[in-house]
């Protein structure tokens, strides 16, 4: 291309940029003009569904438009994740993402990429789990549990709400960093796992505080530690695993909103701003606290950075534990 042609093209591009910017802003100004769907990778009920409905309710109220929670359970979350990855990037199909979004590609073949298939909108909340044991287990502390597991390799059973869930991954990370061997017993949900732990069929479980705190207070379960990087506000007397026995241990669940890749930045910015307002509303804060979760929020880049940090962390655990669906 000669200099004259290049200069002409530069002028055309320079003239086109303001028009494109105006068109993008016009799309954002008119958004939303029809119902929005938030795809949730689990059945109704439970942390995923509740978090999705908190976001949906607040967006619907703010924009006076229906925001529908569309539950798409199955295949470890792949059905929901792939649905959004294939959706039009117009802001009308969103995803409630959580920990297994980044873990699933290392466990099974999926038709999405956790980084390239999505445009992050907002990291909404994070939540720790509680390390629980049956009262009959001869361990009053995390250090004692590790010592017991080392004395009985392969004999202690740990439950989870399912394969590759946050409760499973936290326990596998615990075994890896503590240098112990326990046997995984997966269940179909947190409820059955907690019930079996209370019955003594298994010895240990990482569970959501909201689902288990009543059983701890009643003495049916013993809380040894929490999996986050700080103590829980609803159980401040319980130390973190890092404080109690394994420095550097951290295993939290996260929830965030994502859109299909190539969704216009103006729409992402509008969604992010409204979610930021939604998360600090008193009713939302109350419901989030009831889940034992903490509001995070922040710009889209914060969720993007979080996704990139989660992938190598859990890939190491998946490979070490040979986790498969």
N, C-alpha and C positions, 0 to 999 in steps of 0.2 A: 504493500500500500504506500502511495507517495504521500508527502507531507501535506499537500493540498487536500487530498481525500480524507486523510486522518483528521485534519483540522475541521473539515466539514462535519465529519461524524461526531467529533467532540462537541460541536455546537448543537447538533441534533440531540445528543444525550443530555447536555446541560439544559436544554429546553424541556426535555421530557421528564426530567427528575421532579420538578415541582408538580407537574400534572399527576405523576404517579403517587407522590406524597399526598396530594389532595384527594385522590381516589381512595387511598388506604384510609385516610382520616374519615372520609365520607362513609366507608363501610363500618368503621368503628362507631361513628355517631349513630348509625341506624341499627346497631347491634344491641340486643337481640330483637329480631322482628318475628320470631317463631319459637316454638318450644325447644329447649335444650335437654339433651340426655347426658346423665352422668353414669357411665358403665361401671358397675361394682363387681369385682371378681369373686363374689361369694353369695350365699343365699341371704334372704332377709334375716335380721337379727345379727348380733355379734358386732365386734369393733369396726370392721370394714363398712358394714351397712350403716351403722350409726353415724360414722364419720362422713360418709357420702350424703346422708340425709341432712346433716348439719349444714354442709355446704349448699345443698340443693335448696333448702328452706330459705336460707338467707339471700341467695341470689334471686330466687323467685320473688321474695318480698321487695328486694331493692329495685327490680326491673319490671315488676308486675307482669311477668311472663311465666308460664309453666316451666319448671326445671324438674325433670323426671328422673328418679333413680331407677336404673335398668339393671336388675340383678342378673349376671351371667356367670353362674358357678360352673365348675368343671375343668378337668385337665390341669389341675394345680393353678388355675387362673389364666391359662393360655387362651381359653375361649374369649374372655374379656379383653385381654391384652391384644390379641390379634384383630378383634373387631375394631378397636380404636385405631390400631396401626393402619388398617385399610380404609378408614372413614375419610370423607372429604375434609380437607383442612379449612373448614369454614366457621369453626367455633361452636358448632351445634352438637358435636359429639365429643365428650370429654371422658377422661379415665380417672377413677379413684385408684391410684397406685399405692402399693405397699411393698414390704420387704421382698416378697417372692417375685416381683417384677424383675429384679436384678439377679435373682438366684436361679430361676427356672431355665434360662438358656444353658447353664452348666450342668443341668440334670437331665434334660431331654431335648429333643429337636423341636424348635418352635419357629414360627414364621414372623418373628419380629426381632428387632434389636433394641435393647433398653435405652440406648443412647440415640441412635440414628432414626428410630421410628417415631420419636415423640418430640414435642416442643414443651418443655417444662413450664408450668404456670406458677405453682406455689407449693412449697413445703408447708403443709398445714400444721401437723402435730407429730410428736414422738411420744413413745410410751415404753417404760421398762417392764420387765417381768419380775415376779417374785420366785426365788428358789425355795421350793416347798418340799418337805419330807413328811412321811407318815410318822405319827408320834411314837410308833414302835421301833423306828430306826434308831440305832444307838449312836446318834450324832446330835449334839446340842449346838454345834457351830459348823461353819463351812470347812474349817480345817479338820474337824473331826470326821466330817463326811468324806473328805478326800482321803484321810488315813484309813477309813473303813473300806473305801473302794479299792485302795491299794492292797489292803489285807485280803480282800475277796475279789480278785480280778474276774470280770465277766459274770459276777453273781448278782450284782445290784441291777435293778430294772428302772429305767426312766421312761416316763410316759410323755406323749406329745399330743397336740390336737390334730396332727396329721403330718405326713412326710413333707419336709421342706418349709414348714411354717416357722414362725419366730420362736415358738416354744421348742421345736426340734433343733433349730440351728443354735439357739442359746445353749442347749444341753450338750450338743456336739462340740461347740467352742469351749465349753467348760471342761469336758473330758480331754480335749486336745491340750489346752493350756495347763491343766492340772496333772496331765500325764497318767490318766486313769482309764480303765476300760469298763464301760457299762453297756447294757443291752437295751436297745431302743424298742419301745412298744407303742406304735402309733394308734390313735383312736380317731373316730369321725367327729371331731369337734372338741372344744375345751371342756364342755359339760361332762361327757363320758369319761374323759381323762381325769378330771377332778374327782368324780364319783369313785373311780377305780383306785385312786390314790387314797381316798378316805377309807375305802374298804380293805386296804392293805395288799391289793393285788400287785401293785408296783411300789417302788420305794421313793422315787423323786420325780419332780415335775417343775418346769418353769411355766408359770401361769400369770395371766393378767391380774393386776391387783383388784380391779373391780369385781372379777369373777370369783376371787378366792379370799378376800379379806374377812368376810363373815365367818368362814370356816376356820380361819386362823384365830379370830377372837373367841370362837366357841371351843377352841382346843382340839378340834378334829384334825387340824393340820398344823405343822410347825414351820414357821418362816425363818430361814437361816440368813438370807441375804436378798438384795435386789440387783438386777442386772445392769442398771444404768450407770452413768458416770457421776451421779449424785444420789443422795437418799431421796426416797419418796416423801412427798408432803403429807400423804395420808398414812404412812407408816414410818415416821422419822426415826423411830428407835431401832429399825432394822438396818444394819450396815450394807454397803455395797459389797459385791463379790471382790472388787479390787481392794477395798479396805480390809476385808475379812481374811483373804487368803491368796488372791491371784492379782498382783499389781498389773494395771493396764487392761484388765478385763472390762469389756463393755459390749452389751448386746441389747440394742433397743429396736423396737418396732417403729416404723415411720408411716405416715400417710401424707399423700400429696395429690394435687390435681395436675394432669397432663393433657395436652391436646395432640392431635396428629401432627407429624412433622410438616413444616411449610405453612402452618397456620400463621396468618399475618401478625407481625409484631404489635400492631395497634390493638388487635383483639386480645392478644396475650396480656398486654399492659392493662387493658380495661378489666379483664377477668382478675388479674392479680390484685388490682386496687380494690375491687369489690370484695374479694375474699379476705384481704387484710382488714377491711372494716367488719366483715362478718365474724371473724375469729375473736374479736374483742367485745362482742355484744354479750351482755350479762347472761342471757339464756344459753348462748353457745358455750361460754366459759364454764357454766354449771354442768352442762352435759359432757363436755370434754374432761372436766375434773372427775366426774363420776366414772369415767373409763380409766382413771389413773394416768391420764395423758397430760402433756404440757404443750401449750401453743408455741409454735415456732415462727411461722410466717416468713416474710422476707421476699426479696426479688426473685424472679425466675432463675437467675444464675445460682442462687443458693441451693435450689433443688437440683440443678444440673451438677453442681459440685458434689452434692451428697450422693447422687447416683454413681458418679465416677469413683467415689471413695468406697461405696458399698460393694461394687463388683469384685475387686481383687480380694477384699477381706473375706467374703463368703465363698469365693472360689476356692480359697485355701482350705476352708472347712469342708466344703463339698467333696473335694478330692481326697482329703485325709480320711474322711469318714466313709467314702465311697457311697454317697447318697444317690439313690435312684428312685424314680417314681414307681 
